[in-house]
């Protein structure tokens, strides 16, 4: 399935969370990731995220679509993170 | 149509952008909005956003789906902005 993940994480934990999410998805904006992922891998991603985040103050939202074709994407301004692999 | 809007905006402009986006969509996380919107209203939203943002440094990503039912949403941690209208 295709997912969009956005997080709002305390500054102290954000570096670790970024590194964790990038193992599974493409980083497209400051706190936004997207990509194809299996149910199993998504569970793994979220289990790992729960260990990093403070569930009382931090938040992660995942939008899931069975197919990427049901979503159009439009970018206004800089396309900062389109090539994720140069970092 | 149903849209998810995420922005990455310089601190000086973020308050103005938040206020602008909330006229059109529901605020669900720090820099994330969602909701039903018409093509015309989305154009209006983006035209207004372009006036606020610095297109060389800031970015807005819009994911569009013809129907909300094609997207599942899962939240981990705090659901901060679910009731947008109390502010």
N, CA and C atoms of all chains as a GROMACS GRO file, in nm:
protein
  522
    1UNK      N    1   0.084  -0.120   0.000
    1UNK     CA    2   0.000   0.000   0.000
    1UNK      C    3   0.088   0.125   0.000
    2UNK      N    4   0.023   0.236  -0.030
    2UNK     CA    5   0.094   0.362  -0.038
    2UNK      C    6   0.060   0.446   0.084
    3UNK      N    7   0.160   0.501   0.152
    3UNK     CA    8   0.130   0.580   0.271
    3UNK      C    9   0.198   0.718   0.268
    4UNK      N   10   0.133   0.809   0.337
    4UNK     CA   11   0.192   0.939   0.367
    4UNK      C   12   0.204   0.944   0.518
    5UNK      N   13   0.322   0.974   0.567
    5UNK     CA   14   0.342   0.981   0.712
    5UNK      C   15   0.387   1.123   0.748
    6UNK      N   16   0.321   1.182   0.846
    6UNK     CA   17   0.364   1.313   0.896
    6UNK      C   18   0.382   1.304   1.046
    7UNK      N   19   0.490   1.361   1.097
    7UNK     CA   20   0.507   1.357   1.242
    7UNK      C   21   0.526   1.496   1.300
    8UNK      N   22   0.495   1.505   1.427
    8UNK     CA   23   0.519   1.626   1.504
    8UNK      C   24   0.586   1.576   1.633
    9UNK      N   25   0.717   1.588   1.636
    9UNK     CA   26   0.798   1.522   1.738
    9UNK      C   27   0.885   1.624   1.810
   10UNK      N   28   0.896   1.611   1.940
   10UNK     CA   29   0.982   1.701   2.016
   10UNK      C   30   1.124   1.705   1.961
   11UNK      N   31   1.181   1.822   1.964
   11UNK     CA   32   1.312   1.850   1.903
   11UNK      C   33   1.422   1.749   1.940
   12UNK      N   34   1.419   1.707   2.066
   12UNK     CA   35   1.522   1.614   2.114
   12UNK      C   36   1.517   1.479   2.044
   13UNK      N   37   1.396   1.441   2.000
   13UNK     CA   38   1.378   1.307   1.942
   13UNK      C   39   1.370   1.307   1.789
   14UNK      N   40   1.368   1.428   1.732
   14UNK     CA   41   1.335   1.436   1.589
   14UNK      C   42   1.442   1.375   1.498
   15UNK      N   43   1.568   1.388   1.536
   15UNK     CA   44   1.676   1.332   1.454
   15UNK      C   45   1.667   1.180   1.445
   16UNK      N   46   1.640   1.121   1.559
   16UNK     CA   47   1.628   0.976   1.566
   16UNK      C   48   1.506   0.927   1.486
   17UNK      N   49   1.398   1.003   1.497
   17UNK     CA   50   1.275   0.964   1.426
   17UNK      C   51   1.292   0.976   1.274
   18UNK      N   52   1.358   1.083   1.233
   18UNK     CA   53   1.386   1.104   1.091
   18UNK      C   54   1.465   0.986   1.035
   19UNK      N   55   1.569   0.949   1.105
   19UNK     CA   56   1.654   0.838   1.062
   19UNK      C   57   1.573   0.708   1.053
   20UNK      N   58   1.488   0.688   1.153
   20UNK     CA   59   1.405   0.568   1.157
   20UNK      C   60   1.307   0.563   1.038
   21UNK      N   61   1.236   0.672   1.015
   21UNK     CA   62   1.135   0.674   0.908
   21UNK      C   63   1.198   0.660   0.770
   22UNK      N   64   1.318   0.715   0.755
   22UNK     CA   65   1.384   0.706   0.625
   22UNK      C   66   1.428   0.566   0.589
   23UNK      N   67   1.430   0.478   0.687
   23UNK     CA   68   1.459   0.337   0.655
   23UNK      C   69   1.346   0.274   0.576
   24UNK      N   70   1.226   0.333   0.589
   24UNK     CA   71   1.107   0.270   0.531
   24UNK      C   72   1.042   0.352   0.418
   25UNK      N   73   1.056   0.484   0.425
   25UNK     CA   74   0.983   0.570   0.332
   25UNK      C   75   1.072   0.680   0.274
   26UNK      N   76   1.021   0.747   0.172
   26UNK     CA   77   1.094   0.859   0.113
   26UNK      C   78   1.062   0.989   0.186
   27UNK      N   79   1.163   1.062   0.217
   27UNK     CA   80   1.149   1.188   0.289
   27UNK      C   81   1.117   1.297   0.187
   28UNK      N   82   1.001   1.361   0.197
   28UNK     CA   83   0.968   1.461   0.094
   28UNK      C   84   0.957   1.603   0.145
   29UNK      N   85   0.945   1.620   0.274
   29UNK     CA   86   0.942   1.755   0.332
   29UNK      C   87   0.982   1.741   0.477
   30UNK      N   88   1.023   1.849   0.536
   30UNK     CA   89   1.063   1.855   0.677
   30UNK      C   90   1.016   1.736   0.764
   31UNK      N   91   0.887   1.720   0.780
   31UNK     CA   92   0.837   1.611   0.864
   31UNK      C   93   0.739   1.520   0.791
   32UNK      N   94   0.758   1.510   0.659
   32UNK     CA   95   0.664   1.434   0.574
   32UNK      C   96   0.738   1.327   0.493
   33UNK      N   97   0.680   1.208   0.492
   33UNK     CA   98   0.736   1.095   0.420
   33UNK      C   99   0.628   1.030   0.336
   34UNK      N  100   0.668   0.964   0.228
   34UNK     CA  101   0.570   0.890   0.149
   34UNK      C  102   0.636   0.768   0.090
   35UNK      N  103   0.554   0.674   0.047
   35UNK     CA  104   0.608   0.559  -0.022
   35UNK      C  105   0.523   0.436  -0.013
   36UNK      N  106   0.561   0.336  -0.091
   36UNK     CA  107   0.499   0.204  -0.088
   36UNK      C  108   0.555   0.127   0.030
   37UNK      N  109   0.467   0.060   0.102
   37UNK     CA  110   0.511  -0.017   0.217
   37UNK      C  111   0.412  -0.131   0.239
   38UNK      N  112   0.460  -0.241   0.291
   38UNK     CA  113   0.369  -0.353   0.322
   38UNK      C  114   0.311  -0.332   0.463
   39UNK      N  115   0.201  -0.401   0.492
   39UNK     CA  116   0.140  -0.396   0.627
   39UNK      C  117   0.244  -0.433   0.734
   40UNK      N  118   0.321  -0.537   0.705
   40UNK     CA  119   0.420  -0.586   0.801
   40UNK      C  120   0.528  -0.481   0.828
   41UNK      N  121   0.577  -0.421   0.721
   41UNK     CA  122   0.682  -0.319   0.737
   41UNK      C  123   0.626  -0.194   0.807
   42UNK      N  124   0.500  -0.162   0.779
   42UNK     CA  125   0.439  -0.046   0.845
   42UNK      C  126   0.426  -0.071   0.995
   43UNK      N  127   0.388  -0.192   1.031
   43UNK     CA  128   0.380  -0.227   1.174
   43UNK      C  129   0.517  -0.213   1.240
   44UNK      N  130   0.618  -0.259   1.171
   44UNK     CA  131   0.756  -0.249   1.220
   44UNK      C  132   0.796  -0.102   1.237
   45UNK      N  133   0.765  -0.022   1.136
   45UNK     CA  134   0.793   0.122   1.140
   45UNK      C  135   0.727   0.185   1.264
   46UNK      N  136   0.597   0.152   1.284
   46UNK     CA  137   0.524   0.216   1.395
   46UNK      C  138   0.569   0.164   1.532
   47UNK      N  139   0.602   0.036   1.539
   47UNK     CA  140   0.653  -0.018   1.665
   47UNK      C  141   0.783   0.053   1.703
   48UNK      N  142   0.869   0.069   1.605
   48UNK     CA  143   0.995   0.141   1.629
   48UNK      C  144   0.972   0.287   1.665
   49UNK      N  145   0.873   0.349   1.600
   49UNK     CA  146   0.842   0.490   1.627
   49UNK      C  147   0.794   0.508   1.770
   50UNK      N  148   0.713   0.413   1.816
   50UNK     CA  149   0.660   0.422   1.953
   50UNK      C  150   0.772   0.421   2.056
   51UNK      N  151   0.881   0.353   2.023
   51UNK     CA  152   0.994   0.349   2.115
   51UNK      C  153   1.069   0.483   2.119
   52UNK      N  154   1.065   0.553   2.007
   52UNK     CA  155   1.138   0.681   1.999
   52UNK      C  156   1.054   0.797   2.055
   53UNK      N  157   0.926   0.797   2.020
   53UNK     CA  158   0.843   0.913   2.052
   53UNK      C  159   0.794   0.914   2.196
   54UNK      N  160   0.748   1.030   2.240
   54UNK     CA  161   0.676   1.044   2.365
   54UNK      C  162   0.528   1.051   2.328
   55UNK      N  163   0.456   0.943   2.357
   55UNK     CA  164   0.318   0.936   2.307
   55UNK      C  165   0.223   1.037   2.372
   56UNK      N  166   0.271   1.100   2.478
   56UNK     CA  167   0.186   1.201   2.543
   56UNK      C  168   0.201   1.340   2.482
   57UNK      N  169   0.312   1.360   2.411
   57UNK     CA  170   0.331   1.494   2.353
   57UNK      C  171   0.352   1.490   2.202
   58UNK      N  172   0.404   1.379   2.152
   58UNK     CA  173   0.435   1.370   2.009
   58UNK      C  174   0.320   1.305   1.932
   59UNK      N  175   0.321   1.323   1.802
   59UNK     CA  176   0.217   1.258   1.723
   59UNK      C  177   0.265   1.220   1.583
   60UNK      N  178   0.210   1.110   1.536
   60UNK     CA  179   0.236   1.065   1.399
   60UNK      C  180   0.100   1.041   1.335
   61UNK      N  181   0.082   1.090   1.214
   61UNK     CA  182  -0.040   1.059   1.139
   61UNK      C  183   0.000   0.985   1.013
   62UNK      N  184  -0.068   0.875   0.987
   62UNK     CA  185  -0.042   0.799   0.865
   62UNK      C  186  -0.169   0.796   0.782
   63UNK      N  187  -0.158   0.838   0.657
   63UNK     CA  188  -0.267   0.826   0.562
   63UNK      C  189  -0.233   0.708   0.472
   64UNK      N  190  -0.327   0.617   0.458
   64UNK     CA  191  -0.300   0.497   0.378
   64UNK      C  192  -0.393   0.489   0.260
   65UNK      N  193  -0.338   0.453   0.147
   65UNK     CA  194  -0.419   0.435   0.028
   65UNK      C  195  -0.378   0.302  -0.034
   66UNK      N  196  -0.477   0.227  -0.081
   66UNK     CA  197  -0.439   0.098  -0.136
   66UNK      C  198  -0.351   0.116  -0.260
   67UNK      N  199  -0.370   0.228  -0.327
   67UNK     CA  200  -0.296   0.249  -0.451
   67UNK      C  201  -0.257   0.397  -0.466
   68UNK      N  202  -0.133   0.420  -0.504
   68UNK     CA  203  -0.084   0.556  -0.521
   68UNK      C  204  -0.164   0.633  -0.626
   69UNK      N  205  -0.221   0.560  -0.723
   69UNK     CA  206  -0.291   0.628  -0.833
   69UNK      C  207  -0.415   0.703  -0.787
   70UNK      N  208  -0.462   0.675  -0.665
   70UNK     CA  209  -0.579   0.746  -0.612
   70UNK      C  210  -0.541   0.881  -0.553
   71UNK      N  211  -0.413   0.911  -0.555
   71UNK     CA  212  -0.367   1.037  -0.499
   71UNK      C  213  -0.289   1.116  -0.602
   72UNK      N  214  -0.325   1.243  -0.617
   72UNK     CA  215  -0.242   1.333  -0.695
   72UNK      C  216  -0.161   1.418  -0.600
   73UNK      N  217  -0.041   1.453  -0.643
   73UNK     CA  218   0.042   1.535  -0.557
   73UNK      C  219   0.078   1.664  -0.628
   74UNK      N  220   0.067   1.774  -0.559
   74UNK     CA  221   0.105   1.903  -0.616
   74UNK      C  222   0.198   1.973  -0.518
   75UNK      N  223   0.307   2.028  -0.570
   75UNK     CA  224   0.402   2.097  -0.484
   75UNK      C  225   0.409   2.244  -0.522
   76UNK      N  226   0.401   2.331  -0.423
   76UNK     CA  227   0.416   2.475  -0.444
   76UNK      C  228   0.541   2.517  -0.368
   77UNK      N  229   0.628   2.594  -0.435
   77UNK     CA  230   0.753   2.636  -0.371
   77UNK      C  231   0.862   2.535  -0.397
   78UNK      N  232   0.956   2.527  -0.305
   78UNK     CA  233   1.071   2.438  -0.325
   78UNK      C  234   1.031   2.291  -0.312
   79UNK      N  235   1.087   2.210  -0.400
   79UNK     CA  236   1.072   2.066  -0.387
   79UNK      C  237   1.199   2.015  -0.322
   80UNK      N  238   1.198   2.019  -0.190
   80UNK     CA  239   1.322   2.003  -0.117
   80UNK      C  240   1.375   1.860  -0.119
   81UNK      N  241   1.285   1.768  -0.096
   81UNK     CA  242   1.330   1.634  -0.064
   81UNK      C  243   1.297   1.530  -0.172
   82UNK      N  244   1.283   1.573  -0.295
   82UNK     CA  245   1.241   1.477  -0.396
   82UNK      C  246   1.346   1.370  -0.424
   83UNK      N  247   1.473   1.409  -0.420
   83UNK     CA  248   1.575   1.306  -0.435
   83UNK      C  249   1.634   1.275  -0.299
   84UNK      N  250   1.581   1.171  -0.243
   84UNK     CA  251   1.610   1.138  -0.105
   84UNK      C  252   1.746   1.072  -0.089
   85UNK      N  253   1.798   1.022  -0.197
   85UNK     CA  254   1.914   0.934  -0.184
   85UNK      C  255   2.050   1.003  -0.191
   86UNK      N  256   2.052   1.136  -0.206
   86UNK     CA  257   2.182   1.200  -0.213
   86UNK      C  258   2.239   1.231  -0.075
   87UNK      N  259   2.154   1.218   0.025
   87UNK     CA  260   2.202   1.248   0.161
   87UNK      C  261   2.271   1.127   0.225
   88UNK      N  262  -1.335   1.750  -0.370
   88UNK     CA  263  -1.232   1.649  -0.349
   88UNK      C  264  -1.174   1.661  -0.209
   89UNK      N  265  -1.103   1.557  -0.170
   89UNK     CA  266  -1.045   1.553  -0.037
   89UNK      C  267  -0.895   1.580  -0.047
   90UNK      N  268  -0.845   1.670   0.034
   90UNK     CA  269  -0.701   1.700   0.026
   90UNK      C  270  -0.632   1.693   0.162
   91UNK      N  271  -0.504   1.662   0.154
   91UNK     CA  272  -0.415   1.673   0.270
   91UNK      C  273  -0.312   1.778   0.231
   92UNK      N  274  -0.294   1.878   0.314
   92UNK     CA  275  -0.198   1.983   0.285
   92UNK      C  276  -0.093   1.986   0.396
   93UNK      N  277   0.033   1.983   0.356
   93UNK     CA  278   0.142   1.996   0.454
   93UNK      C  279   0.233   2.109   0.409
   94UNK      N  280   0.272   2.194   0.504
   94UNK     CA  281   0.362   2.301   0.464
   94UNK      C  282   0.489   2.302   0.548
   95UNK      N  283   0.591   2.360   0.492
   95UNK     CA  284   0.717   2.383   0.560
   95UNK      C  285   0.752   2.529   0.531
   96UNK      N  286   0.722   2.614   0.627
   96UNK     CA  287   0.723   2.758   0.605
   96UNK      C  288   0.814   2.825   0.708
   97UNK      N  289   0.890   2.923   0.663
   97UNK     CA  290   0.976   2.997   0.755
   97UNK      C  291   0.897   3.053   0.873
   98UNK      N  292   0.961   3.051   0.989
   98UNK     CA  293   0.897   3.088   1.116
   98UNK      C  294   0.823   3.223   1.112
   99UNK      N  295   0.882   3.319   1.041
   99UNK     CA  296   0.821   3.452   1.036
   99UNK      C  297   0.685   3.453   0.967
  100UNK      N  298   0.667   3.356   0.876
  100UNK     CA  299   0.544   3.356   0.795
  100UNK      C  300   0.443   3.250   0.840
  101UNK      N  301   0.483   3.167   0.936
  101UNK     CA  302   0.402   3.050   0.965
  101UNK      C  303   0.266   3.083   1.030
  102UNK      N  304   0.263   3.187   1.111
  102UNK     CA  305   0.136   3.225   1.175
  102UNK      C  306   0.033   3.269   1.074
  103UNK      N  307   0.080   3.348   0.979
  103UNK     CA  308  -0.009   3.398   0.874
  103UNK      C  309  -0.059   3.283   0.786
  104UNK      N  310   0.032   3.190   0.757
  104UNK     CA  311  -0.005   3.076   0.672
  104UNK      C  312  -0.105   2.984   0.742
  105UNK      N  313  -0.082   2.962   0.870
  105UNK     CA  314  -0.174   2.879   0.949
  105UNK      C  315  -0.315   2.939   0.944
  106UNK      N  316  -0.323   3.068   0.970
  106UNK     CA  317  -0.452   3.137   0.969
  106UNK      C  318  -0.520   3.125   0.832
  107UNK      N  319  -0.439   3.141   0.728
  107UNK     CA  320  -0.492   3.132   0.591
  107UNK      C  321  -0.546   2.992   0.562
  108UNK      N  322  -0.467   2.890   0.591
  108UNK     CA  323  -0.508   2.752   0.559
  108UNK      C  324  -0.631   2.710   0.638
  109UNK      N  325  -0.640   2.757   0.760
  109UNK     CA  326  -0.756   2.720   0.844
  109UNK      C  327  -0.888   2.776   0.794
  110UNK      N  328  -0.880   2.875   0.707
  110UNK     CA  329  -1.004   2.924   0.646
  110UNK      C  330  -1.065   2.819   0.553
  111UNK      N  331  -0.982   2.728   0.506
  111UNK     CA  332  -1.026   2.634   0.403
  111UNK      C  333  -1.030   2.488   0.450
  112UNK      N  334  -0.940   2.453   0.544
  112UNK     CA  335  -0.924   2.311   0.580
  112UNK      C  336  -0.918   2.293   0.732
  113UNK      N  337  -0.928   2.170   0.776
  113UNK     CA  338  -0.916   2.139   0.918
  113UNK      C  339  -0.770   2.117   0.955
  114UNK      N  340  -0.731   2.177   1.061
  114UNK     CA  341  -0.593   2.169   1.110
  114UNK      C  342  -0.580   2.042   1.195
  115UNK      N  343  -0.496   1.948   1.155
  115UNK     CA  344  -0.490   1.823   1.230
  115UNK      C  345  -0.356   1.797   1.299
  116UNK      N  346  -0.254   1.868   1.259
  116UNK     CA  347  -0.123   1.855   1.325
  116UNK      C  348  -0.046   1.981   1.293
  117UNK      N  349   0.053   2.008   1.375
  117UNK     CA  350   0.143   2.123   1.357
  117UNK      C  351   0.135   2.192   1.219
  118UNK      N  352   0.175   2.122   1.115
  118UNK     CA  353   0.176   2.183   0.982
  118UNK      C  354   0.094   2.102   0.881
  119UNK      N  355  -0.008   2.032   0.930
  119UNK     CA  356  -0.088   1.943   0.845
  119UNK      C  357  -0.236   1.978   0.852
  120UNK      N  358  -0.300   1.981   0.736
  120UNK     CA  359  -0.441   2.014   0.725
  120UNK      C  360  -0.508   1.909   0.637
  121UNK      N  361  -0.638   1.892   0.657
  121UNK     CA  362  -0.711   1.802   0.568
  121UNK      C  363  -0.854   1.851   0.554
  122UNK      N  364  -0.919   1.805   0.450
  122UNK     CA  365  -1.060   1.837   0.435
  122UNK      C  366  -1.110   1.829   0.293
  123UNK      N  367  -1.241   1.841   0.282
  123UNK     CA  368  -1.308   1.848   0.152
  123UNK      C  369  -1.295   1.991   0.100
  124UNK      N  370  -1.264   2.002  -0.028
  124UNK     CA  371  -1.250   2.136  -0.087
  124UNK      C  372  -1.281   2.126  -0.237
  125UNK      N  373  -1.335   2.231  -0.292
  125UNK     CA  374  -1.360   2.233  -0.437
  125UNK      C  375  -1.232   2.277  -0.510
  126UNK      N  376  -1.224   2.250  -0.639
  126UNK     CA  377  -1.111   2.295  -0.722
  126UNK      C  378  -1.094   2.446  -0.710
  127UNK      N  379  -1.205   2.518  -0.717
  127UNK     CA  380  -1.203   2.664  -0.714
  127UNK      C  381  -1.147   2.715  -0.581
  128UNK      N  382  -1.195   2.657  -0.473
  128UNK     CA  383  -1.149   2.698  -0.341
  128UNK      C  384  -1.002   2.662  -0.319
  129UNK      N  385  -0.960   2.548  -0.375
  129UNK     CA  386  -0.819   2.508  -0.363
  129UNK      C  387  -0.729   2.606  -0.438
  130UNK      N  388  -0.774   2.649  -0.556
  130UNK     CA  389  -0.698   2.750  -0.631
  130UNK      C  390  -0.684   2.878  -0.551
  131UNK      N  391  -0.793   2.917  -0.488
  131UNK     CA  392  -0.795   3.038  -0.404
  131UNK      C  393  -0.698   3.021  -0.286
  132UNK      N  394  -0.704   2.905  -0.223
  132UNK     CA  395  -0.613   2.875  -0.111
  132UNK      C  396  -0.467   2.888  -0.156
  133UNK      N  397  -0.436   2.828  -0.272
  133UNK     CA  398  -0.296   2.828  -0.318
  133UNK      C  399  -0.251   2.966  -0.366
  134UNK      N  400  -0.341   3.039  -0.429
  134UNK     CA  401  -0.306   3.175  -0.472
  134UNK      C  402  -0.274   3.260  -0.349
  135UNK      N  403  -0.354   3.248  -0.247
  135UNK     CA  404  -0.329   3.320  -0.122
  135UNK      C  405  -0.200   3.276  -0.056
  136UNK      N  406  -0.174   3.145  -0.060
  136UNK     CA  407  -0.052   3.090   0.001
  136UNK      C  408   0.072   3.145  -0.067
  137UNK      N  409   0.065   3.155  -0.200
  137UNK     CA  410   0.181   3.207  -0.275
  137UNK      C  411   0.216   3.349  -0.234
  138UNK      N  412   0.115   3.426  -0.194
  138UNK     CA  413   0.142   3.564  -0.150
  138UNK      C  414   0.210   3.566  -0.013
  139UNK      N  415   0.182   3.466   0.068
  139UNK     CA  416   0.240   3.462   0.204
  139UNK      C  417   0.379   3.399   0.203
  140UNK      N  418   0.395   3.292   0.128
  140UNK     CA  419   0.519   3.214   0.135
  140UNK      C  420   0.634   3.275   0.054
  141UNK      N  421   0.754   3.231   0.085
  141UNK     CA  422   0.871   3.260   0.004
  141UNK      C  423   0.895   3.135  -0.081
  142UNK      N  424   0.865   3.143  -0.210
  142UNK     CA  425   0.867   3.022  -0.293
  142UNK      C  426   1.008   2.965  -0.313
  143UNK      N  427   1.109   3.043  -0.274
  143UNK     CA  428   1.246   2.992  -0.287
  143UNK      C  429   1.292   2.911  -0.166
  144UNK      N  430   1.223   2.930  -0.054
  144UNK     CA  431   1.265   2.858   0.066
  144UNK      C  432   1.153   2.774   0.127
  145UNK      N  433   1.029   2.817   0.108
  145UNK     CA  434   0.916   2.748   0.170
  145UNK      C  435   0.856   2.646   0.074
  146UNK      N  436   0.779   2.555   0.129
  146UNK     CA  437   0.714   2.457   0.042
  146UNK      C  438   0.579   2.412   0.097
  147UNK      N  439   0.490   2.385   0.005
  147UNK     CA  440   0.358   2.330   0.038
  147UNK      C  441   0.339   2.206  -0.049
  148UNK      N  442   0.296   2.097   0.011
  148UNK     CA  443   0.262   1.979  -0.068
  148UNK      C  444   0.114   1.949  -0.046
  149UNK      N  445   0.044   1.926  -0.155
  149UNK     CA  446  -0.099   1.893  -0.148
  149UNK      C  447  -0.118   1.754  -0.208
  150UNK      N  448  -0.177   1.666  -0.132
  150UNK     CA  449  -0.218   1.534  -0.182
  150UNK      C  450  -0.368   1.542  -0.206
  151UNK      N  451  -0.410   1.505  -0.325
  151UNK     CA  452  -0.552   1.515  -0.358
  151UNK      C  453  -0.609   1.377  -0.387
  152UNK      N  454  -0.726   1.354  -0.333
  152UNK     CA  455  -0.795   1.229  -0.361
  152UNK      C  456  -0.938   1.265  -0.399
  153UNK      N  457  -0.992   1.195  -0.501
  153UNK     CA  458  -1.127   1.231  -0.541
  153UNK      C  459  -1.226   1.204  -0.428
  154UNK      N  460  -1.190   1.106  -0.345
  154UNK     CA  461  -1.283   1.066  -0.240
  154UNK      C  462  -1.206   1.028  -0.113
  155UNK      N  463  -1.254   1.076   0.000
  155UNK     CA  464  -1.189   1.049   0.129
  155UNK      C  465  -1.186   0.900   0.160
  156UNK      N  466  -1.282   0.825   0.107
  156UNK     CA  467  -1.292   0.682   0.138
  156UNK      C  468  -1.172   0.601   0.087
  157UNK      N  469  -1.096   0.661  -0.004
  157UNK     CA  470  -0.977   0.592  -0.054
  157UNK      C  471  -0.857   0.605   0.039
  158UNK      N  472  -0.879   0.681   0.145
  158UNK     CA  473  -0.769   0.702   0.240
  158UNK      C  474  -0.811   0.658   0.379
  159UNK      N  475  -0.727   0.579   0.444
  159UNK     CA  476  -0.746   0.549   0.585
  159UNK      C  477  -0.649   0.635   0.664
  160UNK      N  478  -0.691   0.674   0.781
  160UNK     CA  479  -0.602   0.756   0.863
  160UNK      C  480  -0.577   0.686   0.996
  161UNK      N  481  -0.452   0.684   1.036
  161UNK     CA  482  -0.417   0.625   1.166
  161UNK      C  483  -0.332   0.726   1.242
  162UNK      N  484  -0.364   0.744   1.370
  162UNK     CA  485  -0.288   0.839   1.451
  162UNK      C  486  -0.218   0.765   1.564
  163UNK      N  487  -0.090   0.791   1.581
  163UNK     CA  488  -0.013   0.735   1.693
  163UNK      C  489   0.028   0.852   1.781
  164UNK      N  490   0.009   0.839   1.911
  164UNK     CA  491   0.043   0.948   2.002
  164UNK      C  492  -0.075   1.041   2.021
  165UNK      N  493  -0.047   1.167   2.050
  165UNK     CA  494  -0.156   1.262   2.076
  165UNK      C  495  -0.232   1.299   1.949
  166UNK      N  496  -0.363   1.305   1.965
  166UNK     CA  497  -0.445   1.357   1.854
  166UNK      C  498  -0.471   1.502   1.886
  167UNK      N  499  -0.380   1.584   1.844
  167UNK     CA  500  -0.378   1.720   1.893
  167UNK      C  501  -0.491   1.806   1.838
  168UNK      N  502  -0.509   1.795   1.709
  168UNK     CA  503  -0.592   1.895   1.643
  168UNK      C  504  -0.724   1.840   1.590
  169UNK      N  505  -0.775   1.736   1.650
  169UNK     CA  506  -0.895   1.676   1.592
  169UNK      C  507  -1.018   1.766   1.600
  170UNK      N  508  -1.030   1.839   1.711
  170UNK     CA  509  -1.140   1.936   1.717
  170UNK      C  510  -1.083   2.074   1.690
  171UNK      N  511  -1.097   2.112   1.569
  171UNK     CA  512  -1.031   2.234   1.520
  171UNK      C  513  -1.106   2.359   1.563
  172UNK      N  514  -1.231   2.344   1.600
  172UNK     CA  515  -1.316   2.462   1.616
  172UNK      C  516  -1.319   2.521   1.757
  173UNK      N  517  -1.241   2.463   1.848
  173UNK     CA  518  -1.244   2.521   1.982
  173UNK      C  519  -1.147   2.638   1.997
  174UNK      N  520  -1.061   2.653   1.901
  174UNK     CA  521  -0.965   2.765   1.909
  174UNK      C  522  -1.024   2.894   1.852
   0.00000   0.00000   0.00000
